[in-house]
Amino acid sequence: MRKWGLIVAAGTRCRGFVLPTQSSHGVAMATGDPGLGQQRFAYAYCHGFLSGPGSIKGQALRKSLLEVDVELSLLNLNGGNDPGAITCSGAVEAVRAFHLQQKCALGDQGLKLRLVGSSLGGFVVARYAELYPEEVDRIFMLCPSFGLGTRAGKFASEAEMAEWERTGARVFSLSTGGEASVPWTFVQEARLQPDYPAYACPAAIVHGLQDEVVPVAVTKSLVEGRGDLAECSFATFVEDDHALTKPSTMALTAEALADFFELDRREVAEGTEGAAAVDDTNGRRDQSPPQRSIEVEAKFSAHDVDKVKETVLARGGHFVGEQVFTDVYWDAKGCGLTEIDWWLRSRAGRWELKVPAADVGEGVTAYREVTAPSEIARELREAGFLEELKSHHLHESRLDKRVLEAAGFEAFASLRTNRLKYRLGVFAVDIDRASGRQVEFGHEVVEIERISKESDVLSARDSITALARSLGARREGESGRPVKGKLVEYIIRNCPRQLEVLARQRAV
C-alpha cells in the first residue's frame, strides 16, 4: 500500500478454474476452487410474472453464455402453458425439480446451482437460496421483486384489488399478446412471503433506476442497510426501466453475468501459466511468456465531483451505472497481514487476497490477486497463518469467516461503497463515496484506472495523471496532503493497531 495513492494490480488473477465444458445435459464443469476437485454447476434462468421460458432476457442471456460453452436452462415456473398459474411456492418447486433431475441424470449429488432470475424470478432464486443454502453456489438477479409481502396489496389500485378479491381472479394483458387470468390466491400467497429472503451465498443484482414496477429503493434498502445480506450482495443500478432491455444494459448484464460466474474466456486465458506459442517472422515458435495485463489505478481528490462528471461526459464518455457493495477486510493475529502488505477482503461473498508481486519503481507496486478460496487458504497456510487448522478442515469448509476466526483472524474494517462508474475511452473513472457499517466514517475519492502491459506501467500512470488534471481532479485533498484510498483513511480513523504498523513502515 503506497502513500501517494497509486495501486497497480496484476490483471492476471489466480482464479484457479478450468475452461467450462458442456456435457450432454448442459452442465458446466469447473473446478472454481483447485484442491476441492472438479465442482459441477447447473445454470438455470427463472422468468418473471406473466412471462415464460421464451422471454427476451432469458433468450439473450442463454445466447451470451453459450458463447463461453455454458448452457443456461430456461425454466418454466408456470407449471404449464398458462402464465397466470404461477405461484411463489410452485416456482420454488420448479427449481427444485430441475436440480433433482440434473443430479439424477449426471449421477452427481454434489451438483450445485448457479441461478439467474428476473423480477419475480429474482425473488424466487433468492428464496430458493434461503431454503436450500447447500444447493446454491451463487445467484444473479435482475430487478428482483423484493418487498413482495409488503407490496402484495399494491399490485393494482385499491378499487382494482378489491374487485380482484371479490371476483377471485384478475385478467392481465400479456406483452406477447393475449391475456392471462391470475387467481386471487396468488396475492394471498405473496403476502406470506418474506420481503427479503435471507440468502447467504454471493449475489449480484442489476436494477433499473427508472423501474416502474419494482421501485429501485427496494434493492437500495437491501444493499445499503440490511447487514449480512448487504455483505454478500453487489448491486449495479443502470439508466433503464424494469425490462432492462436497452442494448447498453443487455451488454452490461451479459458481461456482468460472465464475470460473476467467472466464465470470461479472456481472463481464463490470461491466467494460464506457461509459455506462449506464437509464430515469429521466420515461422519459428516463440516460447517466451506473454506480457501480463496490469490494472493501473490512481486515486484523486473528489472535492469537485460535479466538474469531473460534466467533463467526462463532455469529452465523449458515458455513465455506466451506480454500484453499491460492502467490503469486509480481515487481518491475522498481531496484524500479521498488514505487516507484510497482504490485504484479504470479502466482497459480495467472494474472497480476494492481494499479495505484492513486484516493485516496478517510482513507488509503484504490482499486486497479485488471488480469488479462488482454496488458493487463498494455501497462500495463507504457506505463509504460516493457518497452521492451527488441519488441511482437511479447510478442504471441507472452504474459506469462510468461521475458518478464519478459528485461526485467530478478525474482521477489522467493514466499508460500504456507493460508486458512480463512468467510461472514457480506455479509462474507467469511478467516483466513490465510502461509509462505515458500524462506525462513523465518510470518505470520497475519484479513482481512474486503465489496463496496461507490464512494460508500459509508468506511461499508463502518466496518462492517468494527465487525464485527472484535465478533469480537475487533484492528488491533494482539502488538507493539501495526498488523497488516500478509502481503506487507508478508514484505518487512520478507526484501526489504531493497523495504523501503527503502516506508520512504522512509513506507508501513511
C-alpha positions as CSV (number, residue, x, y, z in Angstrom):
1,M,0.0,0.0,0.0
2,R,1.7,3.2,-1.2
3,K,1.1,6.6,0.5
4,W,0.9,8.5,-2.8
5,G,-2.2,6.6,-3.9
6,L,-1.2,4.7,-7.0
7,I,-2.0,1.0,-6.9
8,V,-1.1,-1.4,-9.7
9,A,-2.9,-4.8,-9.5
10,A,-1.8,-7.6,-11.7
11,G,-4.7,-8.3,-14.1
12,T,-3.7,-12.0,-14.2
13,R,-5.9,-13.5,-11.5
14,C,-5.3,-16.8,-9.8
15,R,-8.9,-17.9,-10.3
16,G,-7.9,-21.5,-10.5
17,F,-10.6,-22.9,-12.7
18,V,-10.6,-24.6,-16.0
19,L,-12.5,-23.6,-19.1
20,P,-16.1,-24.7,-18.6
21,T,-17.1,-27.6,-20.7
22,Q,-20.6,-28.6,-21.7
23,S,-21.9,-32.1,-21.0
24,S,-24.8,-33.7,-22.9
25,H,-27.0,-32.4,-20.1
26,G,-25.9,-28.8,-20.5
27,V,-24.0,-28.7,-17.1
28,A,-20.8,-26.7,-16.9
29,M,-17.9,-28.2,-15.1
30,A,-15.3,-26.0,-13.5
31,T,-13.0,-26.5,-10.5
32,G,-13.7,-23.0,-9.3
33,D,-11.5,-23.9,-6.4
34,P,-8.4,-26.1,-7.0
35,G,-7.8,-28.6,-4.4
36,L,-11.5,-29.4,-3.9
37,G,-11.8,-31.5,-7.0
38,Q,-14.0,-30.7,-10.0
39,Q,-17.2,-28.9,-9.0
40,R,-20.1,-29.1,-11.4
41,F,-22.7,-26.4,-11.7
42,A,-26.1,-26.4,-13.4
43,Y,-27.2,-23.0,-14.7
44,A,-30.9,-22.0,-14.8
45,Y,-32.9,-18.9,-15.6
46,C,-36.1,-18.1,-13.8
47,H,-38.5,-15.7,-15.6
48,G,-40.8,-13.1,-14.2
49,F,-44.5,-12.7,-13.5
50,L,-46.7,-13.3,-16.6
51,S,-43.7,-14.4,-18.6
52,G,-42.2,-17.7,-19.6
53,P,-39.0,-19.5,-20.8
54,G,-39.3,-17.6,-24.1
55,S,-38.6,-14.2,-22.5
56,I,-36.4,-11.8,-24.3
57,K,-33.9,-11.5,-21.4
58,G,-33.8,-15.2,-20.9
59,Q,-33.1,-16.0,-24.5
60,A,-30.4,-13.2,-24.7
61,L,-28.6,-14.4,-21.6
62,R,-28.7,-18.0,-22.8
63,K,-27.1,-17.0,-26.0
64,S,-24.4,-15.0,-24.2
65,L,-23.5,-17.9,-22.0
66,L,-23.4,-20.3,-25.0
67,E,-20.5,-18.2,-26.3
68,V,-18.5,-19.4,-23.3
69,D,-19.7,-23.0,-23.7
70,V,-22.2,-22.9,-20.8
71,E,-25.9,-23.8,-21.3
72,L,-28.4,-21.7,-19.4
73,S,-31.6,-23.8,-18.9
74,L,-34.7,-21.6,-19.2
75,L,-37.1,-22.9,-16.6
76,N,-40.9,-22.8,-16.9
77,L,-42.2,-21.6,-13.5
78,N,-45.8,-21.5,-14.6
79,G,-46.4,-25.3,-14.2
80,G,-47.7,-25.4,-17.7
81,N,-48.7,-23.2,-20.6
82,D,-50.8,-20.7,-18.6
83,P,-48.7,-17.7,-17.3
84,G,-51.4,-16.9,-14.9
85,A,-50.9,-20.1,-13.0
86,I,-47.6,-19.1,-11.4
87,T,-47.2,-19.1,-7.7
88,C,-44.1,-18.5,-5.5
89,S,-44.2,-21.9,-4.0
90,G,-44.7,-23.6,-7.3
91,A,-41.8,-21.6,-8.8
92,V,-39.5,-22.7,-6.0
93,E,-40.6,-26.3,-6.6
94,A,-39.8,-26.0,-10.3
95,V,-36.3,-25.0,-9.4
96,R,-36.1,-27.9,-7.0
97,A,-37.3,-30.4,-9.6
98,F,-34.8,-29.1,-12.1
99,H,-31.9,-29.6,-9.6
100,L,-33.0,-33.1,-8.7
101,Q,-33.4,-34.0,-12.4
102,Q,-29.9,-32.7,-13.2
103,K,-28.3,-34.6,-10.2
104,C,-30.1,-37.8,-11.2
105,A,-29.1,-37.5,-14.9
106,L,-25.4,-36.9,-14.0
107,G,-25.2,-39.2,-11.0
108,D,-23.7,-36.2,-9.2
109,Q,-25.2,-35.5,-5.8
110,G,-22.7,-32.7,-5.3
111,L,-24.0,-30.7,-8.2
112,K,-24.7,-27.1,-7.3
113,L,-26.9,-24.4,-8.9
114,R,-26.0,-21.1,-10.3
115,L,-29.3,-19.3,-10.7
116,V,-30.4,-16.2,-12.7
117,G,-33.8,-14.6,-12.0
118,S,-35.7,-11.6,-13.4
119,S,-38.3,-9.7,-11.4
120,L,-40.5,-12.4,-9.6
121,G,-37.9,-14.9,-10.8
122,G,-35.3,-12.9,-9.0
123,F,-37.2,-13.2,-5.8
124,V,-37.6,-16.9,-6.5
125,V,-33.9,-17.6,-6.8
126,A,-33.2,-15.6,-3.6
127,R,-35.9,-17.6,-1.8
128,Y,-34.6,-20.9,-3.1
129,A,-31.1,-20.0,-1.9
130,E,-32.6,-19.2,1.5
131,L,-34.5,-22.5,1.7
132,Y,-31.7,-24.7,0.2
133,P,-28.4,-23.0,1.0
134,E,-26.2,-26.0,0.5
135,E,-27.5,-26.5,-3.1
136,V,-26.8,-23.0,-4.4
137,D,-23.4,-21.6,-5.4
138,R,-24.5,-18.0,-6.2
139,I,-27.4,-16.1,-7.6
140,F,-27.7,-13.3,-10.2
141,M,-30.9,-11.1,-10.1
142,L,-32.5,-8.6,-12.5
143,C,-34.9,-6.1,-10.8
144,P,-35.8,-8.7,-8.2
145,S,-39.2,-8.4,-6.6
146,F,-38.1,-7.8,-3.1
147,G,-40.6,-6.5,-0.7
148,L,-43.1,-8.9,-2.2
149,G,-45.0,-9.4,1.0
150,T,-45.3,-5.7,1.7
151,R,-46.2,-4.8,-1.9
152,A,-48.6,-7.6,-2.5
153,G,-51.6,-5.4,-1.7
154,K,-50.4,-2.8,-4.2
155,F,-50.3,-4.7,-7.4
156,A,-53.2,-2.5,-8.7
157,S,-55.3,0.4,-7.4
158,E,-57.3,-0.1,-4.2
159,A,-60.5,-0.5,-6.2
160,E,-59.0,-3.0,-8.6
161,M,-57.6,-5.0,-5.7
162,A,-61.0,-5.1,-4.1
163,E,-62.6,-6.3,-7.3
164,W,-59.8,-8.9,-7.8
165,E,-60.6,-10.3,-4.3
166,R,-64.4,-10.2,-4.9
167,T,-64.3,-12.0,-8.2
168,G,-61.4,-14.3,-7.3
169,A,-59.4,-13.5,-10.4
170,R,-58.0,-10.6,-12.5
171,V,-57.2,-10.6,-16.2
172,F,-53.9,-9.2,-17.3
173,S,-52.7,-8.4,-20.8
174,L,-49.5,-10.2,-21.9
175,S,-46.6,-8.4,-23.5
176,T,-46.6,-11.1,-26.2
177,G,-50.3,-10.6,-26.9
178,G,-53.3,-12.3,-25.4
179,E,-54.4,-12.4,-21.8
180,A,-53.9,-14.4,-18.6
181,S,-56.3,-14.7,-15.7
182,V,-54.5,-14.6,-12.3
183,P,-56.4,-16.0,-9.3
184,W,-56.7,-14.1,-6.0
185,T,-54.7,-16.9,-4.3
186,F,-51.6,-15.5,-5.9
187,V,-52.0,-12.3,-3.8
188,Q,-52.8,-14.3,-0.7
189,E,-49.6,-16.4,-1.1
190,A,-47.5,-13.4,-2.0
191,R,-48.5,-11.7,1.3
192,L,-46.9,-14.6,3.2
193,Q,-43.5,-14.2,1.6
194,P,-40.6,-12.5,3.3
195,D,-39.7,-9.1,1.9
196,Y,-36.0,-10.1,1.7
197,P,-35.2,-13.8,1.7
198,A,-32.2,-14.5,3.9
199,Y,-29.8,-16.0,1.4
200,A,-26.1,-16.3,2.4
201,C,-24.5,-17.1,-1.0
202,P,-22.8,-14.5,-3.2
203,A,-25.4,-12.4,-5.0
204,A,-25.3,-9.9,-7.8
205,I,-28.1,-7.5,-8.7
206,V,-28.8,-5.3,-11.8
207,H,-31.7,-2.9,-11.2
208,G,-33.1,-0.1,-13.5
209,L,-33.1,3.4,-12.0
210,Q,-36.4,4.1,-13.8
211,D,-38.0,0.8,-12.8
212,E,-41.8,1.5,-12.7
213,V,-42.7,-2.0,-11.4
214,V,-40.3,-2.7,-8.5
215,P,-39.1,0.6,-7.0
216,V,-35.3,0.9,-7.1
217,A,-35.4,1.9,-3.4
218,V,-36.4,-1.7,-2.6
219,T,-33.0,-3.0,-3.8
220,K,-31.1,0.0,-2.4
221,S,-32.6,-0.7,1.0
222,L,-31.0,-4.2,0.9
223,V,-27.5,-3.2,-0.2
224,E,-27.3,-0.1,1.9
225,G,-28.5,-1.3,5.2
226,R,-29.5,-4.9,5.7
227,G,-26.4,-6.3,7.4
228,D,-25.4,-9.8,6.3
229,L,-27.5,-9.5,3.1
230,A,-25.6,-6.4,2.2
231,E,-22.3,-8.1,2.8
232,C,-23.0,-10.8,0.3
233,S,-24.7,-8.7,-2.4
234,F,-23.3,-6.5,-5.2
235,A,-25.7,-4.2,-6.9
236,T,-25.5,-2.2,-10.1
237,F,-28.1,0.4,-10.9
238,V,-28.4,1.4,-14.6
239,E,-30.3,4.0,-16.6
240,D,-33.2,1.7,-17.7
241,D,-36.6,0.6,-16.7
242,H,-37.9,-2.7,-15.3
243,A,-37.5,-4.5,-18.6
244,L,-33.7,-3.9,-18.7
245,T,-33.7,-4.3,-22.5
246,K,-31.7,-1.3,-23.7
247,P,-28.8,-2.5,-25.8
248,S,-26.3,-1.0,-23.4
249,T,-28.0,-2.7,-20.4
250,M,-28.1,-6.0,-22.2
251,A,-24.4,-5.8,-23.0
252,L,-23.6,-4.8,-19.4
253,T,-25.7,-7.6,-18.0
254,A,-24.1,-10.2,-20.2
255,E,-20.6,-9.1,-19.2
256,A,-21.5,-8.8,-15.5
257,L,-23.1,-12.3,-15.6
258,A,-20.0,-13.9,-17.2
259,D,-17.7,-12.1,-14.7
260,F,-19.9,-13.0,-11.7
261,F,-19.9,-16.7,-12.7
262,E,-16.2,-16.5,-13.6
263,L,-16.8,-17.6,-17.2
264,D,-14.8,-14.9,-19.1
265,R,-12.6,-16.7,-21.6
266,R,-10.1,-13.8,-21.8
267,E,-9.5,-13.9,-18.0
268,V,-9.0,-17.7,-18.1
269,A,-6.6,-17.4,-21.0
270,E,-4.6,-14.6,-19.2
271,G,-4.5,-16.7,-16.1
272,T,-3.0,-19.7,-17.8
273,E,0.6,-20.3,-16.8
274,G,3.3,-21.4,-19.1
275,A,5.0,-20.2,-22.3
276,A,3.1,-18.7,-25.2
277,A,3.5,-20.4,-28.6
278,V,3.5,-17.6,-31.2
279,D,4.9,-17.7,-34.7
280,D,7.7,-15.1,-35.3
281,T,8.5,-13.6,-38.7
282,N,10.7,-16.6,-39.6
283,G,8.0,-19.1,-38.8
284,R,9.7,-20.3,-35.6
285,R,7.7,-20.8,-32.4
286,D,8.3,-18.1,-29.8
287,Q,8.2,-19.8,-26.4
288,S,8.7,-16.6,-24.4
289,P,5.9,-15.9,-21.8
290,P,3.4,-13.2,-22.8
291,Q,3.3,-9.9,-21.0
292,R,0.6,-9.9,-18.4
293,S,-2.1,-7.2,-18.3
294,I,-1.7,-4.9,-15.4
295,E,-4.5,-2.8,-13.9
296,V,-3.1,0.7,-13.1
297,E,-5.2,2.7,-10.7
298,A,-4.6,6.1,-9.1
299,K,-6.7,8.0,-6.5
300,F,-7.5,11.7,-6.6
301,S,-9.5,14.2,-4.6
302,A,-13.2,14.3,-5.0
303,H,-13.6,18.0,-4.0
304,D,-15.4,18.9,-7.2
305,V,-17.3,15.8,-8.3
306,D,-19.8,17.6,-10.5
307,K,-17.0,19.0,-12.6
308,V,-15.5,15.5,-13.0
309,K,-18.9,14.2,-14.2
310,E,-19.5,17.0,-16.6
311,T,-16.1,16.9,-18.1
312,V,-16.2,13.1,-18.7
313,L,-19.5,13.4,-20.5
314,A,-18.4,16.5,-22.5
315,R,-15.3,14.6,-23.7
316,G,-17.5,11.7,-25.1
317,G,-17.5,9.5,-22.0
318,H,-20.7,7.8,-20.7
319,F,-22.3,6.8,-17.4
320,V,-22.1,3.1,-16.9
321,G,-24.1,2.9,-13.7
322,E,-24.1,3.1,-9.9
323,Q,-22.7,0.3,-7.9
324,V,-23.2,-0.4,-4.2
325,F,-21.2,-3.1,-2.4
326,T,-19.7,-3.8,1.0
327,D,-16.0,-4.8,1.6
328,V,-15.0,-6.6,4.8
329,Y,-11.3,-6.7,5.4
330,W,-9.6,-9.3,7.6
331,D,-6.2,-9.4,9.4
332,A,-4.3,-12.1,11.2
333,K,-3.1,-12.1,14.8
334,G,-0.8,-9.2,15.6
335,C,-1.8,-7.5,12.3
336,G,0.3,-10.2,10.5
337,L,-1.2,-9.5,7.1
338,T,-0.7,-5.7,7.4
339,E,2.9,-6.3,8.4
340,I,3.7,-7.9,5.0
341,D,1.4,-5.7,2.9
342,W,-1.2,-8.5,2.3
343,W,-4.9,-7.5,2.0
344,L,-7.6,-10.0,2.5
345,R,-11.2,-9.0,1.8
346,S,-14.7,-10.4,1.2
347,R,-16.9,-8.5,-1.3
348,A,-20.4,-9.8,-2.1
349,G,-19.4,-13.1,-0.5
350,R,-16.4,-13.5,-2.9
351,W,-12.9,-13.6,-1.4
352,E,-9.8,-11.8,-2.7
353,L,-6.2,-11.7,-1.4
354,K,-3.8,-9.1,-2.7
355,V,-0.2,-10.1,-2.4
356,P,2.7,-7.8,-3.6
357,A,4.2,-9.2,-6.8
358,A,6.9,-6.8,-7.7
359,D,8.2,-3.3,-7.2
360,V,8.3,-1.7,-10.7
361,G,9.9,1.5,-9.5
362,E,8.9,5.1,-8.6
363,G,6.6,3.9,-5.8
364,V,4.5,1.6,-7.9
365,T,3.8,-1.9,-6.7
366,A,2.2,-4.7,-8.6
367,Y,-0.3,-6.8,-6.6
368,R,-1.1,-10.4,-7.5
369,E,-4.8,-11.0,-7.0
370,V,-5.8,-14.5,-5.7
371,T,-9.6,-15.2,-5.8
372,A,-10.0,-19.0,-5.6
373,P,-10.8,-19.7,-1.9
374,S,-8.6,-22.8,-1.6
375,E,-5.7,-20.9,-3.3
376,I,-6.1,-18.1,-0.8
377,A,-6.1,-20.7,2.0
378,R,-3.0,-22.3,0.6
379,E,-1.2,-19.0,0.4
380,L,-2.2,-18.2,4.0
381,R,-1.1,-21.6,5.2
382,E,2.3,-21.5,3.4
383,A,2.9,-18.1,5.0
384,G,2.2,-19.6,8.4
385,F,-1.2,-18.0,9.1
386,L,-3.3,-21.2,9.1
387,E,-1.0,-23.6,10.9
388,E,-3.5,-24.2,13.7
389,L,-6.1,-25.7,11.3
390,K,-5.9,-29.1,9.8
391,S,-5.8,-29.2,6.0
392,H,-8.8,-31.5,5.7
393,H,-10.9,-29.0,7.7
394,L,-10.1,-26.3,5.1
395,H,-10.9,-28.8,2.3
396,E,-14.3,-29.4,3.7
397,S,-15.4,-25.9,4.6
398,R,-13.5,-23.9,2.0
399,L,-12.6,-20.4,3.1
400,D,-15.2,-18.5,5.2
401,K,-15.3,-16.4,8.2
402,R,-15.7,-19.4,10.6
403,V,-12.4,-20.8,9.3
404,L,-10.7,-17.5,9.6
405,E,-12.0,-16.9,13.1
406,A,-10.9,-20.4,14.2
407,A,-7.4,-19.4,13.0
408,G,-7.4,-16.2,15.0
409,F,-8.3,-13.8,12.2
410,E,-10.6,-10.9,12.8
411,A,-12.5,-8.5,10.6
412,F,-11.1,-5.0,11.2
413,A,-13.0,-2.9,8.6
414,S,-16.4,-3.0,7.0
415,L,-16.9,-0.4,4.3
416,R,-19.9,0.2,2.1
417,T,-19.1,1.9,-1.2
418,N,-21.5,3.8,-3.4
419,R,-19.7,4.1,-6.8
420,L,-20.7,6.2,-9.8
421,K,-19.0,4.5,-12.7
422,Y,-18.0,6.2,-15.9
423,R,-16.1,5.1,-19.0
424,L,-13.9,7.4,-21.1
425,G,-12.1,5.6,-23.9
426,V,-9.6,3.2,-22.3
427,F,-10.1,4.8,-18.9
428,A,-12.5,3.8,-16.1
429,V,-13.5,6.8,-13.9
430,D,-15.0,5.9,-10.6
431,I,-16.4,8.3,-8.0
432,D,-16.5,6.5,-4.7
433,R,-18.3,7.5,-1.5
434,A,-17.4,5.2,1.3
435,S,-19.2,4.8,4.6
436,G,-18.6,2.6,7.7
437,R,-21.1,-0.1,8.6
438,Q,-20.7,0.2,12.4
439,V,-18.6,3.3,12.9
440,E,-19.0,6.9,11.8
441,F,-17.0,7.2,8.5
442,G,-17.3,9.1,5.3
443,H,-14.8,9.5,2.5
444,E,-15.0,10.5,-1.2
445,V,-12.4,9.7,-3.8
446,V,-12.0,9.7,-7.6
447,E,-10.3,6.6,-8.9
448,I,-9.0,6.4,-12.5
449,E,-7.8,3.2,-13.9
450,R,-6.7,1.6,-17.2
451,I,-5.3,-1.7,-18.4
452,S,-1.6,-1.7,-19.4
453,K,1.1,-4.1,-20.4
454,E,3.8,-4.7,-17.8
455,S,6.3,-2.7,-19.8
456,D,4.0,0.3,-20.0
457,V,3.0,0.7,-16.4
458,L,4.8,4.1,-15.9
459,S,3.4,5.6,-19.1
460,A,0.0,4.4,-18.1
461,R,0.5,6.1,-14.8
462,D,1.4,9.3,-16.6
463,S,-1.6,9.1,-18.9
464,I,-3.9,8.7,-15.8
465,T,-2.3,11.8,-14.2
466,A,-2.8,13.8,-17.3
467,L,-6.5,12.8,-17.6
468,A,-7.0,13.6,-13.9
469,R,-5.6,17.1,-14.4
470,S,-7.9,17.7,-17.4
471,L,-10.9,16.6,-15.3
472,G,-10.0,18.9,-12.4
473,A,-9.1,16.1,-10.1
474,R,-6.1,16.5,-7.9
475,R,-3.8,14.3,-5.9
476,E,-4.1,16.6,-2.9
477,G,-7.2,16.8,-0.8
478,E,-8.6,19.8,1.0
479,S,-5.8,19.5,3.7
480,G,-3.2,19.8,1.0
481,R,-1.9,16.3,1.6
482,P,-2.1,13.5,-1.0
483,V,-5.5,11.9,-1.1
484,K,-5.8,8.5,0.5
485,G,-7.8,5.5,-0.5
486,K,-10.9,4.6,1.5
487,L,-9.3,1.7,3.3
488,V,-6.2,3.7,4.4
489,E,-8.5,6.6,5.5
490,Y,-10.7,4.1,7.4
491,I,-7.6,2.7,9.1
492,I,-6.3,6.1,10.1
493,R,-9.7,7.0,11.8
494,N,-10.7,3.6,13.3
495,C,-7.9,1.0,13.4
496,P,-5.1,2.0,15.7
497,R,-3.3,-1.3,15.5
498,Q,-3.1,-1.4,11.7
499,L,-2.3,2.3,11.7
500,E,0.7,1.7,14.0
501,V,2.0,-0.9,11.5
502,L,1.6,1.4,8.5
503,A,3.1,4.3,10.3
504,R,6.1,2.2,11.2
505,Q,6.5,1.3,7.6
506,R,6.0,4.9,6.5
507,A,3.1,3.9,4.3
508,V,0.8,6.7,5.7
